[in-house]
Amino acid sequence: MSNYISTLPTELISEIFIIVIYRSHNCVRFTEPLRLSGVCKTWQAVAFDTPQLWTNLSFAVSDSITVDDIEFYTVWLNRARSRHLNLVVITYKIIPPPYFFDFFHNIRNRIASLTFDSTILMSIFYDILPHLSTVRFEMNNPGEFVTAKQMLAVLSSSPNLTSLDIDMVADYDRQQPILDLPWTYCGITNISLTSERTDMSRLLAYLTVPTLKELNITLGHNQIARLADFLQRSSSSLENLCIEAESDDEYWVETDIELLLQVVPVLATLKLYGNDTLIASTISVLTNIRIIPHVQYLEIELFTVVPDDNWFLNLYNAISTRSDFLKSLRLDSNSEEQSQWSDTIESAFSKLESEGMKIIYNL
């Protein structure tokens, strides 16, 4: 097979290699160039002369990292020539040696996407990263978190940032103080702030993002109001909103949700993951046709709650008033019990499906 492919024009072989790389899973994408270049001399020459193959690099940093390792990374990225780079760095909470930071400093003008697992690397944001568009923090250590001031450093150093993703397990509420200066950032369109056990809305307390189009966030208990306050400052262009939250005050959460939904006039997708109080209050608010009339996709996932006929009836009343806009509905539950609904409820939702609404059940 390799001999047959070697008879093809090098430009065509190069295009095939590019397709192989970019159709691969991310973890494979970082190793595939070496495999392709190791088949034969012809493939190696084509691979080395195809810069698109070398723009992705994933590497682990430990106390045993050597100058030779840095040289290998440098050679790899030099094959990408002047193209922008996508990097994944795993540190294992070990502070890298100075020559590692020198390496980053030398490529800072080419980094477009950066994923890392520790705030140990935050010093790289002391430099301006002019082409950085995507940053992802994957903080899997319970004792480590991204502070609001660190997030501000990222925003300050990245004038072309469009996507910020912070995923951490730490107890953020223990850190003080939070950012206490107003900050407006124009340009970012996607923010994802998720956590297993903390309120990520604290990171948004003094931030305004007028260009935001998509937000995915984990909220603390009864923190809908804080999110509504942020969206009121930022959400004129918000199209997709995903909220994971819990609440136990039905009156106030309904008031807060109504305020929240009133400030997202062009919202097209709404995803809610929460307890019964949050979901029930949202469904109640959705019966008001004046609230977010243009939502086309609604996804609801319940925490441990098993919906009954009354729950389904309230949901039907909420979505039937906006069937002209809503095109797709997905319902999920984490409960191990199987939900049951009457023939009347089933018939009502079947009617919506016959009118063109796509409904997916996993209850």
KAZIMO-V142938 format. One record per residue. RES is the residue in one letter. SS is DSSP state (hx for helix, st for strand, lp for the rest). Layout:
# KAZIMO-V142938
res:RES ss:SS
res:RES ss:SS
This chain:
# KAZIMO-V142938
res:M ss:lp
res:S ss:hx
res:N ss:hx
res:Y ss:hx
res:I ss:hx
res:S ss:hx
res:T ss:lp
res:L ss:lp
res:P ss:lp
res:T ss:hx
res:E ss:hx
res:L ss:hx
res:I ss:hx
res:S ss:hx
res:E ss:hx
res:I ss:hx
res:F ss:hx
res:I ss:hx
res:I ss:hx
res:V ss:hx
res:I ss:hx
res:Y ss:hx
res:R ss:lp
res:S ss:lp
res:H ss:lp
res:N ss:hx
res:C ss:hx
res:V ss:hx
res:R ss:hx
res:F ss:hx
res:T ss:hx
res:E ss:hx
res:P ss:hx
res:L ss:hx
res:R ss:hx
res:L ss:hx
res:S ss:hx
res:G ss:lp
res:V ss:lp
res:C ss:lp
res:K ss:hx
res:T ss:hx
res:W ss:hx
res:Q ss:hx
res:A ss:hx
res:V ss:hx
res:A ss:hx
res:F ss:hx
res:D ss:lp
res:T ss:lp
res:P ss:hx
res:Q ss:hx
res:L ss:hx
res:W ss:hx
res:T ss:lp
res:N ss:st
res:L ss:st
res:S ss:st
res:F ss:st
res:A ss:st
res:V ss:lp
res:S ss:lp
res:D ss:lp
res:S ss:lp
res:I ss:lp
res:T ss:lp
res:V ss:hx
res:D ss:hx
res:D ss:hx
res:I ss:hx
res:E ss:hx
res:F ss:hx
res:Y ss:hx
res:T ss:hx
res:V ss:hx
res:W ss:hx
res:L ss:hx
res:N ss:hx
res:R ss:lp
res:A ss:lp
res:R ss:lp
res:S ss:lp
res:R ss:lp
res:H ss:lp
res:L ss:st
res:N ss:st
res:L ss:st
res:V ss:st
res:V ss:st
res:I ss:st
res:T ss:lp
res:Y ss:lp
res:K ss:lp
res:I ss:lp
res:I ss:lp
res:P ss:lp
res:P ss:lp
res:P ss:hx
res:Y ss:hx
res:F ss:hx
res:F ss:hx
res:D ss:hx
res:F ss:hx
res:F ss:hx
res:H ss:hx
res:N ss:hx
res:I ss:hx
res:R ss:hx
res:N ss:hx
res:R ss:hx
res:I ss:st
res:A ss:st
res:S ss:st
res:L ss:st
res:T ss:st
res:F ss:st
res:D ss:lp
res:S ss:lp
res:T ss:hx
res:I ss:hx
res:L ss:hx
res:M ss:hx
res:S ss:hx
res:I ss:hx
res:F ss:hx
res:Y ss:hx
res:D ss:lp
res:I ss:lp
res:L ss:lp
res:P ss:lp
res:H ss:lp
res:L ss:lp
res:S ss:lp
res:T ss:st
res:V ss:st
res:R ss:st
res:F ss:st
res:E ss:st
res:M ss:st
res:N ss:lp
res:N ss:lp
res:P ss:lp
res:G ss:lp
res:E ss:lp
res:F ss:lp
res:V ss:lp
res:T ss:lp
res:A ss:hx
res:K ss:hx
res:Q ss:hx
res:M ss:hx
res:L ss:hx
res:A ss:hx
res:V ss:hx
res:L ss:hx
res:S ss:hx
res:S ss:hx
res:S ss:lp
res:P ss:lp
res:N ss:lp
res:L ss:lp
res:T ss:lp
res:S ss:st
res:L ss:st
res:D ss:st
res:I ss:st
res:D ss:st
res:M ss:st
res:V ss:lp
res:A ss:lp
res:D ss:lp
res:Y ss:hx
res:D ss:hx
res:R ss:hx
res:Q ss:lp
res:Q ss:lp
res:P ss:lp
res:I ss:lp
res:L ss:lp
res:D ss:lp
res:L ss:lp
res:P ss:lp
res:W ss:st
res:T ss:st
res:Y ss:lp
res:C ss:lp
res:G ss:lp
res:I ss:lp
res:T ss:lp
res:N ss:st
res:I ss:st
res:S ss:st
res:L ss:st
res:T ss:st
res:S ss:st
res:E ss:lp
res:R ss:lp
res:T ss:lp
res:D ss:lp
res:M ss:hx
res:S ss:hx
res:R ss:hx
res:L ss:hx
res:L ss:hx
res:A ss:lp
res:Y ss:lp
res:L ss:st
res:T ss:st
res:V ss:lp
res:P ss:lp
res:T ss:lp
res:L ss:lp
res:K ss:lp
res:E ss:st
res:L ss:st
res:N ss:st
res:I ss:st
res:T ss:st
res:L ss:lp
res:G ss:lp
res:H ss:lp
res:N ss:lp
res:Q ss:lp
res:I ss:hx
res:A ss:hx
res:R ss:hx
res:L ss:hx
res:A ss:hx
res:D ss:hx
res:F ss:hx
res:L ss:hx
res:Q ss:hx
res:R ss:hx
res:S ss:hx
res:S ss:hx
res:S ss:hx
res:S ss:hx
res:L ss:lp
res:E ss:lp
res:N ss:st
res:L ss:st
res:C ss:st
res:I ss:st
res:E ss:st
res:A ss:st
res:E ss:lp
res:S ss:lp
res:D ss:lp
res:D ss:lp
res:E ss:hx
res:Y ss:hx
res:W ss:hx
res:V ss:hx
res:E ss:hx
res:T ss:hx
res:D ss:hx
res:I ss:hx
res:E ss:hx
res:L ss:hx
res:L ss:hx
res:L ss:hx
res:Q ss:hx
res:V ss:lp
res:V ss:lp
res:P ss:lp
res:V ss:lp
res:L ss:lp
res:A ss:lp
res:T ss:st
res:L ss:st
res:K ss:st
res:L ss:st
res:Y ss:st
res:G ss:st
res:N ss:lp
res:D ss:hx
res:T ss:hx
res:L ss:hx
res:I ss:hx
res:A ss:hx
res:S ss:hx
res:T ss:hx
res:I ss:hx
res:S ss:hx
res:V ss:hx
res:L ss:hx
res:T ss:lp
res:N ss:lp
res:I ss:lp
res:R ss:lp
res:I ss:lp
res:I ss:lp
res:P ss:lp
res:H ss:lp
res:V ss:lp
res:Q ss:lp
res:Y ss:st
res:L ss:st
res:E ss:st
res:I ss:st
res:E ss:st
res:L ss:st
res:F ss:lp
res:T ss:lp
res:V ss:lp
res:V ss:lp
res:P ss:lp
res:D ss:lp
res:D ss:hx
res:N ss:hx
res:W ss:hx
res:F ss:hx
res:L ss:hx
res:N ss:hx
res:L ss:hx
res:Y ss:hx
res:N ss:hx
res:A ss:hx
res:I ss:hx
res:S ss:hx
res:T ss:lp
res:R ss:lp
res:S ss:lp
res:D ss:lp
res:F ss:lp
res:L ss:lp
res:K ss:lp
res:S ss:st
res:L ss:st
res:R ss:st
res:L ss:st
res:D ss:st
res:S ss:st
res:N ss:lp
res:S ss:lp
res:E ss:lp
res:E ss:lp
res:Q ss:lp
res:S ss:lp
res:Q ss:lp
res:W ss:lp
res:S ss:lp
res:D ss:hx
res:T ss:hx
res:I ss:hx
res:E ss:hx
res:S ss:hx
res:A ss:hx
res:F ss:hx
res:S ss:hx
res:K ss:hx
res:L ss:hx
res:E ss:hx
res:S ss:hx
res:E ss:lp
res:G ss:lp
res:M ss:lp
res:K ss:st
res:I ss:st
res:I ss:st
res:Y ss:st
res:N ss:st
res:L ss:lp
